Amino acid sequence: MHSVHGRGESATADPVVTPDLRELDAGLVRRMWEASPLGMLLSDASGVCLYSNAACQQITGTPPEQTNGRPWHALVHPEERAQCVARWTASQRDKAPFHSEVRLVRPDHTLVWVRLHSATVPGAGTARLCILLIEDVTERKVTEGILRTAEDALFEEKERAQVTLNSIGDAVLVTDNALNVTFLNPEAMRLTGWTNETAIGKPLGDVFPLLNGDTLNPVRPPAEQAIDEDRTVGLELGSLLVRRDGSTIEIEDSAAPIHNRDGSVGGAVIVFHDAARSEATLTRNAHLARHDALTGLANIALLTERLPKAITRARRHQNCLALLYIDMDHFKGVNDMHGHLVGDELLKSVSARMQACVRGSDTVCRRGGDEFVILLEDIESREHALRAAAKVHAALCEPHVIEGIRVDSGASIGLSLFPEDGEDATSLLKRADRHMYRAKAAKPQASAVTAGRVPASPWAALRVMTALMRRKPDTIAKSSGSSSR
């Protein structure tokens, strides 16, 4: 034992005693273990616990009587136990340090994440002992899990955004605050002629140069204005994009600022498309709004638009016009027997035949289901309308061959004439509809699918309809039965 005196201190000051480490007894070692904030466990070479300190008991939730005499790895979660034991055994054999992070199962079935460190120390004689340090890392693991979940969510969101940008029909170009390109989606690459790899980092003016469509003077990029004014900005109509190969296309676009987390402007996104495509879309949508999707015929909206105009023209020129209201006979039987695909093809075939029977100035309309309306303009007389109706009737009674199947079909036709049967669209449609139902009621209910017969000629059908008109004005009734009388 040595004494140490500080400078200027009296010789009577309390001496500082430095213990000889060789004189540490087992009691002191035990007290040191118990004071450690880390869990400490002493086991034999097979892993059987010989001693555990208070911190170890607190982390594992097991008192000494449940720990001592049992393998320490019995506490490891079953899913991780075999691998953990194999690695620990190998470290014992190789006299190498052991480190691992595993889950322990407490007696109350709760889980705790721990980091294990072990080292081999010599025991009495040839025996070897193992010191295992146990560190509770549950809080860190929970934090890591939260961060990993957030990173996964952010990655998935980024992937969804990427897929969306790559799949939308519009071109998308992104710049930073200095107006350097940072991203182009496939459509933007197609329209500009630049690839992502060659465009990224380039000034916007190189990749996306714009010209005034009238003067061919350069146009200020909307993205620049969007960044400067922190608002969405649209491009002037008629503007031209100069593609990488020097060709130009007319585009329509808008640019919006991109904001950083603190609200400051960090760049701009430009969304643009070929102006020709926009016009084509408008034309296509306008067509779809007025035509039947299955047959391509005019729909009721287009007929409602054309009929009043046709009446006005007929009144001004003192002409007649006629409406033919057509209902296919037993169409439901075709669907039931052959299915809706054959039924759809039959509707297309019927539509084509009706169009072939009338002039280009006339309107063939699918009203819905198996009902059609034909608007005949510039009709000279009722007989003129009857001849047209007879022609349509004969065409519809000819057999159809669909998917190798012969389908015999017919139709009931009601006719109304302007101005005799009404002077407005509503009156003419109602009169033609009523006459069609009279025609249908006047026929025998023969199956249009299995027993339909074709009239001998259009004139035979015309004679039938004329006779019916004499008996019931403005009614056209025809079927395989009526045409044979």
LINDAVEN-V884794 format. One record per residue. RES is the residue in three letters. PSI is psi in radians with two decimals (none if undefined). Layout:
RES:PSI / RES:PSI
This chain:
MET:2.42 / HIS:2.64 / SER:2.55 / VAL:2.26 / HIS:2.33 / GLY:2.81 / ARG:2.27 / GLY:0.01 / GLU:2.64 / SER:2.76 / ALA:-0.21 / THR:0.04 / ALA:2.65 / ASP:2.26 / PRO:2.59 / VAL:2.11 / VAL:2.21 / THR:1.95 / PRO:2.62 / ASP:2.08 / LEU:-0.41 / ARG:-0.26 / GLU:0.05 / LEU:2.27 / ASP:3.05 / ALA:-0.58 / GLY:-0.73 / LEU:-0.71 / VAL:-0.74 / ARG:-0.72 / ARG:-0.62 / MET:-0.73 / TRP:-0.73 / GLU:-0.48 / ALA:-0.18 / SER:2.35 / PRO:-0.26 / LEU:2.56 / GLY:2.35 / MET:2.35 / LEU:2.35 / LEU:2.22 / SER:2.90 / ASP:-3.06 / ALA:-0.39 / SER:-0.09 / GLY:0.06 / VAL:2.28 / CYS:2.27 / LEU:-0.52 / TYR:2.51 / SER:2.50 / ASN:3.11 / ALA:-0.68 / ALA:-0.67 / CYS:-0.75 / GLN:-0.62 / GLN:-0.73 / ILE:-0.80 / THR:-0.28 / GLY:0.38 / THR:2.31 / PRO:2.91 / PRO:-0.66 / GLU:-0.37 / GLN:-0.09 / THR:-0.86 / ASN:2.40 / GLY:-0.02 / ARG:2.64 / PRO:2.35 / TRP:-0.53 / HIS:-0.04 / ALA:-0.35 / LEU:-0.29 / VAL:2.51 / HIS:2.37 / PRO:-0.58 / GLU:-0.37 / GLU:-0.08 / ARG:-0.85 / ALA:-0.80 / GLN:-0.69 / CYS:-0.81 / VAL:-0.70 / ALA:-0.74 / ARG:-0.70 / TRP:-0.74 / THR:-0.72 / ALA:-0.67 / SER:-0.61 / GLN:-0.75 / ARG:-0.71 / ASP:0.01 / LYS:0.75 / ALA:2.72 / PRO:2.66 / PHE:2.27 / HIS:2.39 / SER:2.63 / GLU:2.11 / VAL:2.97 / ARG:2.34 / LEU:2.55 / VAL:2.04 / ARG:2.87 / PRO:-0.48 / ASP:0.22 / HIS:0.13 / THR:2.75 / LEU:2.56 / VAL:2.29 / TRP:2.32 / VAL:2.69 / ARG:2.20 / LEU:2.40 / HIS:2.33 / SER:2.70 / ALA:2.65 / THR:2.38 / VAL:2.60 / PRO:2.49 / GLY:-2.78 / ALA:2.33 / GLY:-2.25 / THR:-0.01 / ALA:2.58 / ARG:2.46 / LEU:2.82 / CYS:2.26 / ILE:2.21 / LEU:2.09 / LEU:2.34 / ILE:2.06 / GLU:2.20 / ASP:2.00 / VAL:0.40 / THR:-0.79 / GLU:-0.73 / ARG:-0.70 / LYS:-0.71 / VAL:-0.76 / THR:-0.77 / GLU:-0.68 / GLY:-0.73 / ILE:-0.78 / LEU:-0.70 / ARG:-0.71 / THR:-0.74 / ALA:-0.71 / GLU:-0.73 / ASP:-0.74 / ALA:-0.71 / LEU:-0.70 / PHE:-0.79 / GLU:-0.71 / GLU:-0.72 / LYS:-0.73 / GLU:-0.76 / ARG:-0.75 / ALA:-0.71 / GLN:-0.80 / VAL:-0.74 / THR:-0.84 / LEU:-0.60 / ASN:-0.37 / SER:-0.31 / ILE:2.72 / GLY:-0.40 / ASP:2.68 / ALA:2.45 / VAL:2.22 / LEU:2.34 / VAL:2.45 / THR:2.83 / ASP:-3.02 / ASN:-0.36 / ALA:0.17 / LEU:0.61 / ASN:2.43 / VAL:2.33 / THR:-0.26 / PHE:2.47 / LEU:2.37 / ASN:2.97 / PRO:-0.70 / GLU:-0.64 / ALA:-0.67 / MET:-0.69 / ARG:-0.77 / LEU:-0.66 / THR:-0.43 / GLY:0.06 / TRP:2.60 / THR:2.85 / ASN:-0.76 / GLU:-0.69 / THR:-0.37 / ALA:-0.57 / ILE:2.26 / GLY:-0.25 / LYS:2.63 / PRO:2.54 / LEU:-0.65 / GLY:-0.41 / ASP:-0.69 / VAL:-0.52 / PHE:0.99 / PRO:2.38 / LEU:2.54 / LEU:2.62 / ASN:2.28 / GLY:-0.43 / ASP:-0.83 / THR:-0.27 / LEU:0.34 / ASN:2.64 / PRO:2.54 / VAL:2.43 / ARG:2.26 / PRO:2.31 / PRO:-0.52 / ALA:-0.67 / GLU:-0.77 / GLN:-0.66 / ALA:-0.71 / ILE:-0.79 / ASP:-0.69 / GLU:-0.04 / ASP:0.92 / ARG:2.85 / THR:2.35 / VAL:2.38 / GLY:2.70 / LEU:2.55 / GLU:2.46 / LEU:2.52 / GLY:0.07 / SER:2.59 / LEU:2.43 / LEU:2.22 / VAL:1.98 / ARG:2.97 / ARG:-0.54 / ASP:0.06 / GLY:-0.24 / SER:2.83 / THR:2.61 / ILE:2.55 / GLU:2.30 / ILE:2.82 / GLU:2.36 / ASP:2.97 / SER:2.67 / ALA:2.46 / ALA:2.57 / PRO:2.61 / ILE:2.27 / HIS:2.47 / ASN:3.08 / ARG:-0.56 / ASP:0.06 / GLY:-0.15 / SER:2.74 / VAL:2.20 / GLY:0.04 / GLY:-2.84 / ALA:2.68 / VAL:2.29 / ILE:2.20 / VAL:2.14 / PHE:2.86 / HIS:2.86 / ASP:2.16 / ALA:-0.54 / ALA:-0.65 / ARG:-0.62 / SER:-0.75 / GLU:-0.71 / ALA:-0.66 / THR:-0.76 / LEU:-0.73 / THR:-0.77 / ARG:-0.74 / ASN:-0.67 / ALA:-0.67 / HIS:-0.80 / LEU:-0.55 / ALA:-0.35 / ARG:0.09 / HIS:2.66 / ASP:2.30 / ALA:-0.58 / LEU:-0.88 / THR:-0.32 / GLY:0.01 / LEU:2.87 / ALA:2.51 / ASN:-3.09 / ILE:-0.50 / ALA:-0.76 / LEU:-0.68 / LEU:-0.74 / THR:-0.52 / GLU:-0.67 / ARG:-0.61 / LEU:-0.85 / PRO:-0.64 / LYS:-0.69 / ALA:-0.68 / ILE:-0.73 / THR:-0.75 / ARG:-0.76 / ALA:-0.68 / ARG:-0.71 / ARG:-0.68 / HIS:0.07 / GLN:0.79 / ASN:3.05 / CYS:2.80 / LEU:2.75 / ALA:2.62 / LEU:2.26 / LEU:2.05 / TYR:2.03 / ILE:2.29 / ASP:2.17 / MET:2.43 / ASP:2.27 / HIS:0.65 / PHE:-0.58 / LYS:-0.61 / GLY:-0.58 / VAL:-0.80 / ASN:-0.77 / ASP:-0.68 / MET:-0.70 / HIS:-0.16 / GLY:2.86 / HIS:-0.48 / LEU:-0.75 / VAL:-0.68 / GLY:-0.73 / ASP:-0.73 / GLU:-0.60 / LEU:-0.73 / LEU:-0.69 / LYS:-0.72 / SER:-0.77 / VAL:-0.73 / SER:-0.78 / ALA:-0.69 / ARG:-0.71 / MET:-0.72 / GLN:-0.60 / ALA:-0.33 / CYS:-0.23 / VAL:3.03 / ARG:2.86 / GLY:-0.43 / SER:-0.21 / ASP:2.83 / THR:2.13 / VAL:2.14 / CYS:2.35 / ARG:1.98 / ARG:-0.45 / GLY:2.54 / GLY:-2.16 / ASP:0.45 / GLU:2.42 / PHE:2.72 / VAL:2.33 / ILE:2.22 / LEU:2.01 / LEU:2.02 / GLU:2.84 / ASP:0.88 / ILE:2.29 / GLU:-0.60 / SER:3.04 / ARG:-0.64 / GLU:-0.64 / HIS:-0.78 / ALA:-0.67 / LEU:-0.70 / ARG:-0.73 / ALA:-0.70 / ALA:-0.69 / ALA:-0.69 / LYS:-0.78 / VAL:-0.76 / HIS:-0.78 / ALA:-0.71 / ALA:-0.66 / LEU:-0.38 / CYS:-0.16 / GLU:2.49 / PRO:2.60 / HIS:2.47 / VAL:1.96 / ILE:2.12 / GLU:0.67 / GLY:0.08 / ILE:2.28 / ARG:2.19 / VAL:2.03 / ASP:2.09 / SER:2.82 / GLY:-3.02 / ALA:2.71 / SER:2.34 / ILE:2.29 / GLY:2.46 / LEU:2.41 / SER:2.62 / LEU:2.36 / PHE:2.33 / PRO:0.10 / GLU:-0.69 / ASP:0.06 / GLY:2.67 / GLU:0.18 / ASP:2.86 / ALA:-0.76 / THR:-0.78 / SER:-0.75 / LEU:-0.72 / LEU:-0.75 / LYS:-0.75 / ARG:-0.76 / ALA:-0.68 / ASP:-0.78 / ARG:-0.72 / HIS:-0.59 / MET:-0.74 / TYR:-0.57 / ARG:-0.72 / ALA:-0.75 / LYS:-0.68 / ALA:-0.41 / ALA:-0.12 / LYS:2.66 / PRO:2.57 / GLN:1.12 / ALA:2.67 / SER:2.15 / ALA:-0.20 / VAL:-0.74 / THR:-0.39 / ALA:0.22 / GLY:2.44 / ARG:2.64 / VAL:2.33 / PRO:2.68 / ALA:-0.66 / SER:2.92 / PRO:-0.57 / TRP:-0.55 / ALA:-0.77 / ALA:-0.69 / LEU:-0.70 / ARG:-0.70 / VAL:-0.83 / MET:-0.66 / THR:-0.75 / ALA:-0.72 / LEU:-0.61 / MET:-0.63 / ARG:-0.56 / ARG:-0.71 / LYS:1.81 / PRO:2.48 / ASP:0.41 / THR:2.29 / ILE:2.03 / ALA:2.20 / LYS:2.57 / SER:-3.11 / SER:-0.62 / GLY:-0.84 / SER:-0.55 / SER:-0.25 / SER:-0.07 / ARG:none
